[in-house]
Amino acid sequence: MNLSDINVGEKVTVCELKASDSMRRRLLDIGLVENTPVECVGRSPLGDPSAFLIRGAVIALRSEDCKNILVKR
């Protein structure tokens, strides 16, 4: 499953990043590496972007970018 599939309040663990180039670098820079716990803490009223708690920081990610982040429960 990918990060865009989880619900608000759900906690998952990162398995793999499918993003490439500069987006992959940005995701790695914010700490999205294998085995990183991630929690969805909110969604905007229209559903995009979503807010995630990653290593103590709340980060907003677009659905388009979340589809490139594979996670497991």
SEPA-676812 format. One record per residue: x, y, z of N, C-alpha, C in turn. Coordinates in steps of 0.001 Angstrom, whole numbers, plus 500000, padded with zeros to 6 digits. Layout:
N
R    n.u    n.v    n.w   ca.u   ca.v   ca.w    c.u    c.v    c.w
R      X      Y      Z      X      Y      Z      X      Y      Z
...
//
This chain:
73
R    n.u    n.v    n.w   ca.u   ca.v   ca.w    c.u    c.v    c.w
R 500851 498824 500000 500000 500000 500000 500892 501234 500000
R 500341 502370 499617 501143 503587 499621 500615 504563 500675
R 501384 505595 500937 501076 506530 502017 499746 507246 501811
R 499312 507415 500587 498042 508106 500338 496828 507243 500720
R 497048 505947 500967 495947 505031 501314 495584 505032 502796
R 496408 505624 503667 496128 505524 505099 495153 506609 505542
R 494474 506344 506648 493482 507258 507193 494090 508132 508284
R 493415 509213 508619 493864 510097 509688 493912 509298 510997
R 495018 509430 511719 495198 508722 512983 495899 507381 512847
R 496068 506913 511632 496692 505619 511393 498216 505746 511376
R 498896 504736 511933 500355 504715 511962 500862 503591 511073
R 501875 503889 510277 502470 502911 509361 503988 503045 509411
R 504670 502135 508710 506121 502150 508609 506515 502188 507144
R 507483 503022 506809 507953 503154 505426 508693 501885 505017
R 508354 501361 503828 509029 500184 503272 510002 500580 502164
R 509548 501473 501277 510342 501803 500094 509901 503136 499502
R 510852 503853 498915 510547 505080 498176 510649 504799 496690
R 509593 505093 495958 509587 504916 494501 509853 506232 493777
R 509915 507327 494522 510150 508651 493925 511548 508703 493324
R 511726 509612 492396 513035 509746 491761 513500 511195 491781
R 514767 511367 491487 515393 512678 491324 515237 513581 492548
R 514816 514822 492317 514788 515805 493396 513747 515479 494467
R 512611 514891 494094 511609 514543 495093 512136 513451 496023
R 512836 512488 495486 513431 511434 496321 514408 512058 497321
R 515213 512982 496853 516192 513655 497724 515487 514405 498843
R 514396 515102 498521 513636 515852 499534 513032 514917 500576
R 512468 513808 500115 511876 512847 501049 512942 512251 501970
R 514093 511939 501420 515192 511423 502241 515669 512484 503231
R 515714 513731 502810 516155 514829 503679 515234 515044 504878
R 513930 514783 504719 513016 514952 505855 512938 513699 506715
R 513708 512681 506357 513801 511497 507200 512960 510320 506776
R 512416 510341 505575 511612 509211 505103 512526 508136 504517
R 513054 507325 505397 513888 506199 504994 513198 504918 505449
R 513706 503787 505010 513114 502498 505360 512998 502340 506877
R 511870 501797 507314 511541 501537 508723 511218 502786 509545
R 510984 503911 508897 510589 505130 509609 509095 505072 509920
R 508717 505267 511193 507281 505320 511517 506681 506647 511058
R 505461 506580 510523 504760 507762 510018 503316 507688 510492
R 502778 508834 510935 501375 508900 511349 500679 510005 510576
R 499505 509706 510053 498702 510717 509372 497959 511516 510450
R 498217 512820 510514 497601 513646 511553 496508 514565 511022
R 496316 514607 509708 495241 515430 509172 495255 515523 507659
R 494117 515956 507134 493978 516184 505700 493343 517559 505516
R 493663 518203 504419 493041 519497 504128 491567 519246 503775
R 490729 520269 503808 489303 520090 503516 489025 519423 502165
R 489861 519661 501178 489652 519042 499867 490421 517725 499719
R 491138 517312 500779 491822 516034 500761 493265 516060 500297
R 493744 517200 499858 495124 517277 499376 495676 518655 499669
R 496757 518824 500403 497679 517796 500891 497228 517190 502218
R 497997 516207 502666 497784 515573 503962 498975 515883 504860
R 498740 515908 506170 499801 516189 507135 500224 514888 507806
R 501526 514691 507907 502083 513476 508494 503096 513828 509575
R 503085 513060 510658 504083 513211 511712 505246 512295 511371
R 506391 512903 511070 507585 512165 510659 508744 512615 511534
R 509251 511723 512364 510403 512030 513228 510203 513304 514046
R 508995 513479 514594 508715 514608 515464 508306 515889 514772
R 508273 515903 513457 507870 517094 512706 506628 516785 511876
R 505724 517743 511776 504538 517577 510940 504872 518116 509549
R 504737 517241 508554 505089 517559 507172 503866 517372 506289
R 503565 518330 505431 502458 518210 504476 502995 517657 503165
R 502327 516615 502673 502715 515994 501406 501507 515894 500482
R 501727 516141 499208 500654 516009 498214 500372 514533 497953
R 499152 514226 497576 498757 512844 497259 499635 512268 496158
R 499981 513100 495196 500832 512685 494080 502181 512153 494590
R 502730 512804 495610 504008 512370 496187 503830 511175 497115
R 502709 511112 497810 502440 509997 498733 502316 508669 497991
R 501902 508706 496762 501747 507466 495981 503089 506803 495698
R 504175 507546 495839 505511 507000 495603 506201 506524 496880
R 505443 506495 497987 505984 506055 499272 505233 504796 499686
R 505906 503653 499632 505275 502389 500015 505419 502183 501513
R 504308 501761 502149 504287 501590 503602 503626 500263 503967
R 503808 499874 505233 503137 498682 505776 502573 499031 507140
R 501531 498311 507534 500905 498551 508850 501649 497847 509928
//
